[in-house]
Amino acid sequence: IWARNNGVNDIIQLIYSYDSGTTFSSVLGLSSSGQTAKNPELTSDEYGKYIYTTWARSDGLNDIIQFSRSTDFGKTFSFVVNLSLAGQTAKNPYITTDVYGENIYVIWSRSDGTKDVIQMVYSSDFGQTFSNPITISN
């Protein structure tokens, strides 16, 4: 997973391999074009069936944290979800999951208007839904 400039802005792209790196898939575009995306992160369950990605992407005013997932070993990626709230810049996302891929945790830094705070969300249903952002620092 990486960020690549498409001539207009940076987008998030990914490739995968089924044969221990001998061959790779075609490049998959994960983020929407139109605003710059950066800082991609990736995690998976023990077998690589559930692959989860997150990145920071401009919404035109601020950077927000976005998420996408694959439940078929990386062949397809589903919907893109905004995890952070609009209105203040979010940055430096990090994502992790348990061995089964069921419980997912995403953490990032976000301005609260006066200082940076650490926020997180979690999912306990393979990334189908997420909690509201929780501020875990003061």
N, CA, C and O atoms as a MOPAC input file, in Angstrom:
PM7 MOZYME 1SCF
protein

 N      0.86000 1    -1.17400 1     0.00000 1
 C      0.00000 1     0.00000 1     0.00000 1
 C      0.89700 1     1.22500 1     0.00000 1
 O      1.92700 1     1.25200 1     0.67500 1
 N      0.50000 1     2.24500 1    -0.76400 1
 C      1.30500 1     3.45300 1    -0.86900 1
 C      0.43700 1     4.60400 1    -1.37000 1
 O     -0.69800 1     4.40500 1    -1.80200 1
 N      0.99400 1     5.80700 1    -1.30300 1
 C      0.37300 1     6.99800 1    -1.89700 1
 C      1.14200 1     7.32200 1    -3.17300 1
 O      2.37300 1     7.29200 1    -3.18800 1
 N      0.40700 1     7.63200 1    -4.24800 1
 C      1.03500 1     7.95100 1    -5.53200 1
 C      0.35400 1     9.16600 1    -6.14700 1
 O     -0.86800 1     9.30200 1    -6.09500 1
 N      1.15200 1    10.03500 1    -6.72200 1
 C      0.60800 1    11.20200 1    -7.38500 1
 C      0.07900 1    10.79400 1    -8.75200 1
 O      0.79600 1    10.17600 1    -9.53900 1
 N     -1.17800 1    11.13700 1    -9.03900 1
 C     -1.78600 1    10.80300 1   -10.32700 1
 C     -1.73800 1    11.96800 1   -11.30100 1
 O     -2.43800 1    11.95200 1   -12.31400 1
 N     -0.92400 1    12.98100 1   -11.01500 1
 C     -0.80600 1    14.15400 1   -11.86300 1
 C     -1.63200 1    15.32000 1   -11.36300 1
 O     -1.41300 1    16.46600 1   -11.75700 1
 N     -2.59100 1    15.02000 1   -10.48400 1
 C     -3.45000 1    16.05700 1    -9.91700 1
 C     -3.31300 1    16.09100 1    -8.39600 1
 O     -3.18500 1    17.15800 1    -7.79600 1
 N     -3.34300 1    14.90800 1    -7.78400 1
 C     -3.20300 1    14.79000 1    -6.33000 1
 C     -2.68300 1    13.39700 1    -5.98300 1
 O     -2.46600 1    12.57300 1    -6.87100 1
 N     -2.48700 1    13.14000 1    -4.71300 1
 C     -2.00900 1    11.82400 1    -4.27700 1
 C     -3.19800 1    10.91900 1    -3.98700 1
 O     -4.17300 1    11.33500 1    -3.36000 1
 N     -3.10400 1     9.66700 1    -4.45500 1
 C     -4.14900 1     8.66700 1    -4.22300 1
 C     -3.51700 1     7.44500 1    -3.55600 1
 O     -2.30900 1     7.23200 1    -3.65300 1
 N     -4.33500 1     6.65200 1    -2.88400 1
 C     -3.86500 1     5.44500 1    -2.21900 1
 C     -4.03900 1     4.26300 1    -3.16000 1
 O     -5.11500 1     4.05400 1    -3.71900 1
 N     -2.96500 1     3.48900 1    -3.33100 1
 C     -2.99000 1     2.31400 1    -4.18400 1
 C     -2.44700 1     1.10400 1    -3.42700 1
 O     -1.76300 1     1.24200 1    -2.41300 1
 N     -2.76900 1    -0.08800 1    -3.94300 1
 C     -2.37700 1    -1.32500 1    -3.27700 1
 C     -2.21400 1    -2.42900 1    -4.31000 1
 O     -2.90100 1    -2.43600 1    -5.33100 1
 N     -1.30400 1    -3.36100 1    -4.04600 1
 C     -1.20400 1    -4.60800 1    -4.80100 1
 C     -1.12600 1    -5.74600 1    -3.79100 1
 O     -0.81400 1    -5.52100 1    -2.62200 1
 N     -1.41100 1    -6.97100 1    -4.23900 1
 C     -1.33900 1    -8.13400 1    -3.36300 1
 C     -0.77200 1    -9.31700 1    -4.13700 1
 O     -0.76200 1    -9.32300 1    -5.36800 1
 N     -0.30400 1   -10.31000 1    -3.40500 1
 C      0.25800 1   -11.52800 1    -3.98500 1
 C     -0.35800 1   -12.74700 1    -3.31000 1
 O     -0.55500 1   -12.75900 1    -2.09500 1
 N     -0.66100 1   -13.76700 1    -4.10000 1
 C     -1.16300 1   -15.03700 1    -3.57100 1
 C     -0.08600 1   -16.10900 1    -3.50000 1
 O     -0.32900 1   -17.19900 1    -2.98300 1
 N      1.09800 1   -15.81100 1    -4.01400 1
 C      2.12500 1   -16.84800 1    -4.11900 1
 C      3.45300 1   -16.41100 1    -3.49400 1
 O      4.51900 1   -16.57100 1    -4.08900 1
 N      3.36400 1   -15.87000 1    -2.31300 1
 C      4.54600 1   -15.47600 1    -1.53000 1
 C      5.43100 1   -14.46900 1    -2.25100 1
 O      6.64900 1   -14.47200 1    -2.07100 1
 N      4.83100 1   -13.61200 1    -3.05900 1
 C      5.57200 1   -12.53400 1    -3.69600 1
 C      6.16500 1   -12.85200 1    -5.04700 1
 O      6.90300 1   -12.02900 1    -5.58900 1
 N      5.87500 1   -14.02100 1    -5.62200 1
 C      6.38200 1   -14.34700 1    -6.95300 1
 C      5.69900 1   -13.49000 1    -8.00900 1
 O      6.35500 1   -12.96300 1    -8.90800 1
 N      4.38800 1   -13.35300 1    -7.90200 1
 C      3.63600 1   -12.47900 1    -8.81200 1
 C      2.72500 1   -11.58200 1    -7.98300 1
 O      2.40200 1   -11.89300 1    -6.83700 1
 N      2.32000 1   -10.47100 1    -8.57600 1
 C      1.45300 1    -9.52100 1    -7.89500 1
 C      0.24200 1    -9.17700 1    -8.76300 1
 O      0.27300 1    -9.30600 1    -9.98700 1
 N     -0.80800 1    -8.74200 1    -8.10200 1
 C     -2.03400 1    -8.32200 1    -8.77400 1
 C     -1.80100 1    -7.03100 1    -9.54300 1
 O     -0.73500 1    -6.42200 1    -9.46000 1
 N     -2.80400 1    -6.63500 1   -10.28300 1
 C     -2.81600 1    -5.29900 1   -10.85800 1
 C     -2.94900 1    -4.29500 1    -9.72400 1
 O     -3.36600 1    -4.64800 1    -8.62100 1
 N     -2.60200 1    -3.06800 1    -9.99100 1
 C     -2.70700 1    -2.00900 1    -8.98300 1
 C     -4.17400 1    -1.67600 1    -8.74100 1
 O     -4.93000 1    -1.43100 1    -9.68100 1
 N     -4.56800 1    -1.67100 1    -7.47000 1
 C     -5.92800 1    -1.28800 1    -7.07900 1
 C     -5.91000 1     0.13400 1    -6.53400 1
 O     -5.06300 1     0.46200 1    -5.70300 1
 N     -6.82300 1     0.98000 1    -6.98600 1
 C     -6.97300 1     2.32200 1    -6.43000 1
 C     -7.97600 1     2.27800 1    -5.29800 1
 O     -9.09900 1     1.81500 1    -5.49500 1
 N     -7.60300 1     2.74600 1    -4.11800 1
 C     -8.49800 1     2.68600 1    -2.96800 1
 C     -9.16600 1     4.02200 1    -2.66300 1
 O    -10.36100 1     4.05900 1    -2.36900 1
 N     -8.42200 1     5.11000 1    -2.72900 1
 C     -9.00600 1     6.41400 1    -2.40000 1
 C     -9.60800 1     7.05500 1    -3.64200 1
 O     -9.21600 1     6.75200 1    -4.76900 1
 N    -10.54800 1     7.92800 1    -3.42100 1
 C    -11.17800 1     8.65400 1    -4.52400 1
 C    -10.24000 1     9.73400 1    -5.02400 1
 O     -9.47700 1    10.31100 1    -4.24900 1
 N    -10.29700 1    10.00700 1    -6.31100 1
 C     -9.50400 1    11.11400 1    -6.83500 1
 C    -10.22100 1    12.41500 1    -6.49200 1
 O    -11.41400 1    12.41500 1    -6.18900 1
 N     -9.50400 1    13.49500 1    -6.54100 1
 C    -10.09700 1    14.80400 1    -6.28700 1
 C     -9.49700 1    15.52400 1    -5.11000 1
 O     -9.45300 1    16.75400 1    -5.10600 1
 N     -9.03100 1    14.80200 1    -4.10600 1
 C     -8.35300 1    15.40400 1    -2.96300 1
 C     -7.17100 1    14.50000 1    -2.59400 1
 O     -7.22300 1    13.28800 1    -2.80500 1
 N     -6.13300 1    15.08000 1    -2.05700 1
 C     -4.92100 1    14.34000 1    -1.73400 1
 C     -5.11700 1    13.38400 1    -0.56900 1
 O     -5.71800 1    13.73700 1     0.44600 1
 N     -4.59900 1    12.16100 1    -0.72600 1
 C     -4.60600 1    11.14100 1     0.32200 1
 C     -3.15800 1    10.81900 1     0.68300 1
 O     -2.27400 1    10.88500 1    -0.17100 1
 N     -2.91300 1    10.46800 1     1.95700 1
 C     -1.54700 1    10.21500 1     2.40800 1
 C     -1.55400 1     9.30300 1     3.62900 1
 O     -2.61300 1     8.98000 1     4.16800 1
 N     -0.37400 1     8.89500 1     4.05500 1
 C     -0.16000 1     8.09700 1     5.25800 1
 C     -0.96500 1     6.80100 1     5.29100 1
 O     -1.67500 1     6.55600 1     6.26600 1
 N     -0.87800 1     5.96000 1     4.25000 1
 C     -1.63700 1     4.70900 1     4.26600 1
 C     -1.07700 1     3.71200 1     5.27500 1
 O      0.13200 1     3.64300 1     5.49400 1
 N     -1.96400 1     2.95200 1     5.87700 1
 C     -1.62600 1     1.87300 1     6.81000 1
 C     -2.45000 1     0.65100 1     6.42500 1
 O     -3.53300 1     0.78100 1     5.85500 1
 N     -1.93500 1    -0.53500 1     6.73800 1
 C     -2.61000 1    -1.77500 1     6.38100 1
 C     -2.39900 1    -2.80100 1     7.48400 1
 O     -1.33200 1    -2.85100 1     8.09700 1
 N     -3.40700 1    -3.61400 1     7.73500 1
 C     -3.30000 1    -4.75100 1     8.64900 1
 C     -4.20600 1    -5.86000 1     8.13300 1
 O     -5.07200 1    -5.61800 1     7.29300 1
 N     -4.00700 1    -7.07200 1     8.63300 1
 C     -4.86200 1    -8.18700 1     8.21600 1
 C     -4.98900 1    -9.19900 1     9.34300 1
 O     -4.25600 1    -9.15900 1    10.33200 1
 N     -5.93400 1   -10.10000 1     9.16500 1
 C     -6.06400 1   -11.22200 1    10.09000 1
 C     -4.90500 1   -12.18900 1     9.86000 1
 O     -4.04700 1   -11.95200 1     9.00900 1
 N     -4.88800 1   -13.25700 1    10.61100 1
 C     -3.79400 1   -14.22900 1    10.57900 1
 C     -3.55400 1   -14.82400 1     9.19200 1
 O     -2.41400 1   -15.13200 1     8.84500 1
 N     -4.61000 1   -14.99100 1     8.39600 1
 C     -4.49100 1   -15.64100 1     7.09500 1
 C     -4.51100 1   -14.68500 1     5.91100 1
 O     -4.29000 1   -15.10500 1     4.77500 1
 N     -4.77200 1   -13.41100 1     6.16000 1
 C     -4.83100 1   -12.43500 1     5.08800 1
 C     -6.16500 1   -12.38100 1     4.37000 1
 O     -6.27700 1   -11.72800 1     3.33300 1
 N     -7.18400 1   -13.05600 1     4.90100 1
 C     -8.51300 1   -12.99900 1     4.28900 1
 C     -9.13000 1   -11.62000 1     4.48200 1
 O     -9.66900 1   -11.03400 1     3.54300 1
 N     -9.04800 1   -11.11100 1     5.69500 1
 C     -9.58200 1    -9.78500 1     6.02100 1
 C     -8.42700 1    -8.78800 1     6.02200 1
 O     -7.53900 1    -8.85600 1     6.87100 1
 N     -8.44600 1    -7.87300 1     5.07400 1
 C     -7.40300 1    -6.84900 1     4.95400 1
 C     -8.05900 1    -5.49900 1     5.18500 1
 O     -9.07200 1    -5.17000 1     4.56800 1
 N     -7.46800 1    -4.72500 1     6.07900 1
 C     -8.02300 1    -3.42100 1     6.45000 1
 C     -6.99900 1    -2.33400 1     6.16900 1
 O     -5.81300 1    -2.49400 1     6.45400 1
 N     -7.46400 1    -1.23600 1     5.61300 1
 C     -6.58800 1    -0.11800 1     5.27800 1
 C     -7.17100 1     1.17400 1     5.83300 1
 O     -8.38300 1     1.31600 1     5.99200 1
 N     -6.28600 1     2.09900 1     6.11700 1
 C     -6.70200 1     3.42900 1     6.54600 1
 C     -5.69100 1     4.43700 1     6.02600 1
 O     -4.54300 1     4.08900 1     5.75200 1
 N     -6.11500 1     5.67600 1     5.89200 1
 C     -5.24800 1     6.74900 1     5.41800 1
 C     -5.88100 1     8.08800 1     5.79300 1
 O     -7.03900 1     8.15300 1     6.20500 1
 N     -5.10300 1     9.14100 1     5.64300 1
 C     -5.60600 1    10.50500 1     5.81900 1
 C     -5.87600 1    11.07500 1     4.43600 1
 O     -5.07400 1    10.89600 1     3.52000 1
 N     -7.01000 1    11.76300 1     4.28000 1
 C     -7.38600 1    12.32300 1     2.98100 1
 C     -8.04600 1    13.67800 1     3.16700 1
 O     -8.87000 1    13.85700 1     4.06400 1
 N     -7.69100 1    14.61600 1     2.33400 1
 C     -8.28100 1    15.94100 1     2.41400 1
 C     -9.74900 1    15.88500 1     1.99400 1
 O    -10.09400 1    15.23300 1     1.00900 1
 N    -10.60600 1    16.57000 1     2.74300 1
 C    -12.00600 1    16.70000 1     2.34000 1
 C    -12.25400 1    18.05100 1     1.66700 1
 O    -13.40100 1    18.44000 1     1.44600 1
 N    -11.18200 1    18.75600 1     1.34700 1
 C    -11.27700 1    20.07600 1     0.73000 1
 C    -10.98400 1    21.19600 1     1.71300 1
 O    -10.57100 1    22.28800 1     1.32300 1
 N    -11.20400 1    20.91300 1     3.00000 1
 C    -10.91600 1    21.88600 1     4.05900 1
 C     -9.90200 1    21.34900 1     5.06000 1
 O     -8.96200 1    22.05000 1     5.43500 1
 N    -10.09000 1    20.11300 1     5.48900 1
 C     -9.22800 1    19.47300 1     6.48600 1
 C     -8.93000 1    18.04900 1     6.05800 1
 O     -9.55300 1    17.52300 1     5.13600 1
 N     -7.97600 1    17.43100 1     6.73200 1
 C     -7.69700 1    16.01900 1     6.50000 1
 C     -8.59200 1    15.18400 1     7.41400 1
 O     -8.76600 1    15.49600 1     8.59200 1
 N     -9.15200 1    14.12400 1     6.85100 1
 C     -9.98700 1    13.18800 1     7.59700 1
 C     -9.38900 1    11.79200 1     7.47200 1
 O     -8.63500 1    11.52200 1     6.53700 1
 N     -9.71500 1    10.91800 1     8.39300 1
 C     -9.22900 1     9.54200 1     8.35700 1
 C    -10.28200 1     8.68200 1     7.66300 1
 O    -11.46100 1     8.72200 1     8.01400 1
 N     -9.83900 1     7.90200 1     6.67100 1
 C    -10.73900 1     7.03300 1     5.92300 1
 C    -10.31400 1     5.57600 1     6.06600 1
 O     -9.18000 1     5.28200 1     6.44400 1
 N    -11.24300 1     4.66600 1     5.75700 1
 C    -11.05100 1     3.23000 1     5.94600 1
 C    -11.67100 1     2.47900 1     4.77500 1
 O    -12.70200 1     2.88600 1     4.23900 1
 N    -11.03300 1     1.37800 1     4.38500 1
 C    -11.60600 1     0.45700 1     3.41800 1
 C    -11.19300 1    -0.95300 1     3.81800 1
 O    -10.20900 1    -1.13300 1     4.53500 1
 N    -11.94100 1    -1.95400 1     3.35800 1
 C    -11.64300 1    -3.33100 1     3.75100 1
 C    -11.84100 1    -4.29100 1     2.59000 1
 O    -12.57400 1    -4.02000 1     1.63900 1
 N    -11.15900 1    -5.42500 1     2.70500 1
 C    -11.34700 1    -6.54300 1     1.80100 1
 C    -11.66200 1    -7.76700 1     2.64900 1
 O    -11.01500 1    -8.00200 1     3.66900 1
 N    -12.64600 1    -8.54000 1     2.23300 1
 C    -12.98000 1    -9.78100 1     2.94100 1
 C    -12.68700 1   -11.00000 1     2.06300 1
 O    -13.11500 1   -12.11200 1     2.37300 1
 N    -11.95400 1   -10.78500 1     0.96800 1
 C    -11.65900 1   -11.87500 1     0.03600 1
 C    -10.17700 1   -11.90900 1    -0.35200 1
 O     -9.83600 1   -12.06000 1    -1.52500 1
 N     -9.31000 1   -11.76700 1     0.64600 1
 C     -7.86600 1   -11.85600 1     0.45200 1
 C     -7.31500 1   -10.73600 1    -0.43900 1
 O     -6.26500 1   -10.91500 1    -1.05500 1
 N     -7.98400 1    -9.60800 1    -0.52400 1
 C     -7.48400 1    -8.46700 1    -1.28500 1
 C     -7.96300 1    -8.38200 1    -2.71400 1
 O     -7.57100 1    -7.46500 1    -3.43700 1
 N     -8.80500 1    -9.31600 1    -3.14700 1
 C     -9.29400 1    -9.27300 1    -4.52900 1
 C    -10.14000 1    -8.03500 1    -4.77500 1
 O    -10.01200 1    -7.38200 1    -5.81000 1
 N    -11.01000 1    -7.71300 1    -3.81400 1
 C    -11.85000 1    -6.52000 1    -3.93700 1
 C    -11.84500 1    -5.76400 1    -2.61500 1
 O    -11.70500 1    -6.36100 1    -1.54700 1
 N    -11.99700 1    -4.47600 1    -2.69200 1
 C    -12.12200 1    -3.63500 1    -1.50700 1
 C    -13.47900 1    -2.95600 1    -1.54000 1
 O    -13.94400 1    -2.49400 1    -2.58200 1
 N    -14.09100 1    -2.90900 1    -0.38700 1
 C    -15.44700 1    -2.37200 1    -0.28300 1
 C    -15.41900 1    -0.86000 1    -0.10800 1
 O    -14.39900 1    -0.20100 1    -0.30700 1
 N    -16.53100 1    -0.36100 1     0.25800 1
 C    -16.79500 1     1.03100 1     0.53800 1
 C    -15.66600 1     1.73600 1     1.28200 1
 O    -14.91000 1     1.09900 1     2.01700 1
 N    -15.55100 1     3.03800 1     1.09200 1
 C    -14.64800 1     3.87900 1     1.87600 1
 C    -15.49000 1     4.57700 1     2.93500 1
 O    -16.52600 1     5.16600 1     2.62800 1
 N    -15.03400 1     4.50600 1     4.19000 1
 C    -15.75700 1     5.07700 1     5.32300 1
 C    -14.92700 1     6.19900 1     5.93200 1
 O    -13.72000 1     6.04500 1     6.11500 1
 N    -15.56100 1     7.32200 1     6.24600 1
 C    -14.90700 1     8.38000 1     7.00400 1
 C    -14.96900 1     8.01500 1     8.47800 1
 O    -16.05700 1     7.83800 1     9.02700 1
 N    -13.80300 1     7.90000 1     9.13200 1
 C    -13.76200 1     7.52600 1    10.54000 1
 C    -13.69200 1     8.74100 1    11.46000 1
 O    -14.31100 1     8.74900 1    12.52400 1
 N    -12.94700 1     9.75900 1    11.06100 1
 C    -12.83000 1    10.95300 1    11.89400 1
 C    -13.92400 1    11.95200 1    11.52400 1
 O    -14.51600 1    11.88000 1    10.44700 1
 N    -14.17300 1    12.86700 1    12.42700 1
 C    -15.19400 1    13.88800 1    12.20300 1
 C    -14.64200 1    15.01700 1    11.34800 1
 O    -13.45700 1    15.34000 1    11.43000 1
 N    -15.47700 1    15.60500 1    10.54600 1
 C    -15.08200 1    16.76300 1     9.74200 1
 C    -14.92600 1    17.97600 1    10.65200 1
 O    -15.50700 1    18.02100 1    11.73700 1
 N    -14.14900 1    18.95200 1    10.21600 1
 C    -14.05200 1    20.20700 1    10.94800 1
 C    -12.68600 1    20.51400 1    11.52100 1
 O    -12.34600 1    21.68500 1    11.69300 1
 N    -11.89700 1    19.50700 1    11.82000 1
 C    -10.53400 1    19.69000 1    12.31100 1
 C     -9.64700 1    18.65400 1    11.62800 1
 O    -10.10700 1    17.56200 1    11.29500 1
 N     -8.39200 1    18.99100 1    11.42100 1
 C     -7.49000 1    18.10600 1    10.70700 1
 C     -7.09700 1    16.88500 1    11.53600 1
 O     -6.70400 1    17.00400 1    12.69600 1
 N     -7.21000 1    15.71400 1    10.91800 1
 C     -6.78200 1    14.44900 1    11.51000 1
 C     -5.56000 1    13.96300 1    10.73900 1
 O     -5.46100 1    14.18600 1     9.53200 1
 N     -4.63000 1    13.30100 1    11.42300 1
 C     -3.39000 1    12.88100 1    10.76300 1
 C     -2.82300 1    11.64100 1    11.42400 1
 O     -3.24200 1    11.24000 1    12.51000 1
 N     -1.85800 1    11.04500 1    10.74000 1
 C     -1.06300 1     9.92900 1    11.24000 1
 C     -1.90000 1     8.75200 1    11.73700 1
 O     -1.77200 1     8.36700 1    12.89900 1
 N     -2.75200 1     8.17100 1    10.88900 1
 C     -3.54600 1     7.02500 1    11.33600 1
 C     -2.68600 1     5.77900 1    11.52000 1
 O     -1.66600 1     5.60300 1    10.85300 1
 N     -3.11600 1     4.92700 1    12.43300 1
 C     -2.50400 1     3.61400 1    12.64100 1
 C     -3.64500 1     2.62800 1    12.84000 1
 O     -4.62000 1     2.94200 1    13.52200 1
 N     -3.53600 1     1.43900 1    12.25300 1
 C     -4.60600 1     0.45300 1    12.32300 1
 C     -4.05000 1    -0.90000 1    12.76400 1
 O     -2.94200 1    -1.27800 1    12.38500 1
 N     -4.82400 1    -1.61800 1    13.56200 1
 C     -4.45400 1    -2.97000 1    13.97100 1
 C     -5.72500 1    -3.79700 1    14.14900 1
 O     -6.81700 1    -3.25000 1    14.30600 1
 N     -5.57400 1    -5.10500 1    14.12100 1
 C     -6.70300 1    -6.01300 1    14.29800 1
 C     -6.25900 1    -7.21800 1    15.11200 1
 O     -5.06400 1    -7.45200 1    15.29400 1
 N     -7.21700 1    -7.96900 1    15.59400 1
 C     -6.88400 1    -9.20600 1    16.28600 1
 C     -6.56000 1   -10.29800 1    15.25600 1
 O     -6.66300 1   -10.07100 1    14.05100 1
 N     -6.17800 1   -11.45300 1    15.72800 1
 C     -5.74700 1   -12.55100 1    14.87100 1
 C     -6.85000 1   -13.00700 1    13.91700 1
 O     -6.54800 1   -13.51400 1    12.83600 1
 N     -8.10800 1   -12.84100 1    14.28500 1
 C     -9.24500 1   -13.26800 1    13.46100 1
 C     -9.73400 1   -12.18900 1    12.50300 1
 O    -10.48400 1   -12.48400 1    11.57300 1
 N     -9.32100 1   -10.94800 1    12.71900 1
 C     -9.78000 1    -9.83900 1    11.89000 1
 C    -11.12300 1    -9.29500 1    12.29900 1
 O    -11.67000 1    -8.42700 1    11.61800 1
 N    -11.66700 1    -9.78100 1    13.39100 1
 C    -13.00100 1    -9.35000 1    13.82900 1
 C    -12.97600 1    -7.99200 1    14.51900 1
 O    -13.82600 1    -7.14500 1    14.24600 1
 N    -12.02400 1    -7.77900 1    15.39800 1
 C    -11.91500 1    -6.53500 1    16.15600 1
 C    -10.82500 1    -5.65800 1    15.55000 1
 O     -9.66700 1    -6.06500 1    15.45500 1
 N    -11.20700 1    -4.45500 1    15.14200 1
 C    -10.30900 1    -3.53000 1    14.46800 1
 C    -10.23000 1    -2.25800 1    15.29200 1
 O    -11.23400 1    -1.78600 1    15.82600 1
 N     -9.00900 1    -1.69900 1    15.39300 1
 C     -8.79400 1    -0.46300 1    16.13000 1
 C     -8.01700 1     0.49700 1    15.23900 1
 O     -6.99400 1     0.12800 1    14.66300 1
 N     -8.50800 1     1.73700 1    15.12700 1
 C     -7.82600 1     2.77200 1    14.35900 1
 C     -7.60800 1     3.94900 1    15.29800 1
 O     -8.53200 1     4.39000 1    15.98000 1
 N     -6.38600 1     4.45100 1    15.32800 1
 C     -6.02700 1     5.56300 1    16.19700 1
 C     -5.35300 1     6.63800 1    15.34700 1
 O     -4.69100 1     6.31800 1    14.36000 1
 N     -5.51500 1     7.90600 1    15.71900 1
 C     -4.91300 1     9.01400 1    14.98800 1
 C     -4.79200 1    10.22900 1    15.88800 1
 O     -5.31700 1    10.26000 1    17.00100 1
 N     -4.09500 1    11.21700 1    15.38400 1
 C     -3.96600 1    12.51200 1    16.05000 1
 C     -4.90200 1    13.48200 1    15.34300 1
 O     -5.01900 1    13.46500 1    14.11700 1
 N     -5.57300 1    14.33600 1    16.13600 1
 C     -6.53600 1    15.27300 1    15.55300 1
 C     -6.52400 1    16.57100 1    16.33300 1
 O     -6.46900 1    16.56300 1    17.56300 1
 N     -6.57500 1    17.67200 1    15.63200 1
 C     -6.65700 1    18.97200 1    16.28800 1
 C     -8.04600 1    19.15500 1    16.87900 1
 O     -9.04600 1    18.86700 1    16.22100 1
 N     -8.11200 1    19.63300 1    18.11900 1
 C     -9.41800 1    19.95900 1    18.70500 1
 C     -9.69600 1    21.45800 1    18.61800 1
 O    -10.62800 1    21.96000 1    19.24700 1
 N     -8.88900 1    22.16300 1    17.84300 1
 C     -9.03100 1    23.60800 1    17.67000 1
 C     -7.96700 1    24.38800 1    18.42500 1
 O     -7.63600 1    25.51000 1    18.04000 1
 N     -7.42400 1    23.81100 1    19.50000 1
 C     -6.36400 1    24.46700 1    20.27000 1
 C     -5.11900 1    23.59400 1    20.38700 1
 O     -4.00800 1    24.11900 1    20.47200 1
 N     -5.28200 1    22.27500 1    20.39100 1
 C     -4.13800 1    21.36700 1    20.51800 1
 C     -4.47400 1    20.04600 1    19.83900 1
 O     -5.62600 1    19.78200 1    19.49800 1
 N     -3.45100 1    19.22600 1    19.65000 1
 C     -3.67100 1    17.89000 1    19.10000 1
 C     -4.08700 1    16.93600 1    20.21700 1
 O     -3.53000 1    16.96400 1    21.31400 1
 N     -5.06500 1    16.09800 1    19.92300 1
 C     -5.51300 1    15.04700 1    20.83500 1
 C     -5.44300 1    13.72200 1    20.08500 1
 O     -5.41700 1    13.69900 1    18.85500 1
 N     -5.41300 1    12.63200 1    20.82300 1
 C     -5.41500 1    11.29800 1    20.23600 1
 C     -6.84300 1    10.77800 1    20.25400 1
 O     -7.51000 1    10.78700 1    21.28900 1
 N     -7.30400 1    10.32400 1    19.09000 1
 C     -8.64300 1     9.76100 1    18.98500 1
 C     -8.56500 1     8.35200 1    18.42700 1
 O     -7.57500 1     7.97100 1    17.80300 1
 N     -9.62200 1     7.58200 1    18.65800 1
 C     -9.67900 1     6.22200 1    18.12700 1
 C    -11.12700 1     5.82100 1    17.85100 1
 O    -12.07100 1     6.41000 1    18.37900 1
 N    -11.26900 1     4.81300 1    17.01800 1
 C    -12.54400 1     4.13400 1    16.79400 1
 C    -12.26300 1     2.63900 1    16.84100 1
 O    -11.12000 1     2.20300 1    16.70300 1
 N    -13.32000 1     1.86400 1    17.03600 1
 C    -13.16600 1     0.41900 1    17.00700 1
 C    -14.36800 1    -0.20100 1    16.30700 1
 O    -15.45000 1     0.38100 1    16.23600 1
 N    -14.13500 1    -1.39700 1    15.79700 1
 C    -15.17900 1    -2.19700 1    15.17000 1
 C    -15.07300 1    -3.60100 1    15.73800 1
 O    -13.97000 1    -4.12300 1    15.89800 1
 N    -16.19700 1    -4.21200 1    16.04000 1
 C    -16.19000 1    -5.59600 1    16.50600 1
 C    -16.98400 1    -6.49500 1    15.56000 1
 O    -17.42000 1    -7.58200 1    15.94000 1
 N    -17.16700 1    -6.02300 1    14.31300 1
 C    -17.89700 1    -6.81200 1    13.32300 1
 C    -17.18800 1    -6.82100 1    11.96000 1
 O    -17.81700 1    -6.65100 1    10.91600 1
 N    -15.85900 1    -7.02200 1    11.99800 1
 C    -15.05500 1    -7.12600 1    10.77700 1
 C    -15.07600 1    -5.84500 1     9.94200 1
 O    -14.92900 1    -5.90600 1     8.72100 1
 N    -15.25600 1    -4.69500 1    10.57600 1
 C    -15.20600 1    -3.41800 1     9.87100 1
 C    -16.49900 1    -3.02600 1     9.19300 1
 O    -16.51400 1    -2.09300 1     8.39000 1
 N    -17.57600 1    -3.71200 1     9.49600 1
 C    -18.87900 1    -3.35400 1     8.92200 1
 C    -19.37000 1    -2.02800 1     9.51500 1
 O    -19.89000 1    -1.17800 1     8.79100 1
 N    -19.20700 1    -1.85400 1    10.83000 1
 C    -19.57600 1    -0.60400 1    11.49700 1
 C    -18.46700 1    -0.22000 1    12.47500 1
 O    -17.69500 1    -1.07300 1    12.91400 1
 N    -18.39200 1     1.06000 1    12.81100 1
 C    -17.40300 1     1.56800 1    13.74700 1
 C    -18.07200 1     2.39900 1    14.82800 1
 O    -19.15100 1     2.95800 1    14.63100 1
 N    -17.40900 1     2.46700 1    15.97500 1
 C    -17.86100 1     3.34300 1    17.04800 1
 C    -17.70700 1     4.79400 1    16.60700 1
 O    -17.04900 1     5.07100 1    15.60400 1
 N    -18.29700 1     5.70400 1    17.33700 1
 C    -18.00400 1     7.11300 1    17.15000 1
 C    -16.58200 1     7.37000 1    17.63900 1
 O    -16.09000 1     6.63500 1    18.49500 1
 N    -15.90600 1     8.40500 1    17.11200 1
 C    -14.55300 1     8.70100 1    17.59400 1
 C    -14.53900 1     8.97600 1    19.09700 1
 O    -15.41000 1     9.66500 1    19.63100 1
 N    -13.53800 1     8.42500 1    19.75600 1
 C    -13.33400 1     8.58100 1    21.19300 1
 C    -12.02600 1     9.31300 1    21.40300 1
 O    -11.00300 1     8.90200 1    20.85600 1
 N    -12.02500 1    10.38400 1    22.17900 1
 C    -10.78900 1    11.08400 1    22.52100 1
 C    -10.17100 1    10.38000 1    23.71200 1
 O    -10.80500 1    10.25900 1    24.76000 1
 N     -8.92000 1     9.90600 1    23.56200 1
 C     -8.27700 1     9.13500 1    24.62400 1
 C     -7.11000 1     9.88300 1    25.26100 1
 O     -6.42000 1     9.32800 1    26.11500 1
 N     -6.87900 1    11.12600 1    24.86300 1
 C     -5.85500 1    11.96000 1    25.50500 1
 C     -6.51500 1    13.26400 1    25.91000 1
 O     -7.64400 1    13.55100 1    25.51300 1
 N     -5.79500 1    14.06000 1    26.71200 1
 C     -6.38300 1    15.36000 1    27.08100 1
 C     -5.49800 1    16.49000 1    26.62700 1
 O     -5.82500 1    17.65600 1    26.84600 1

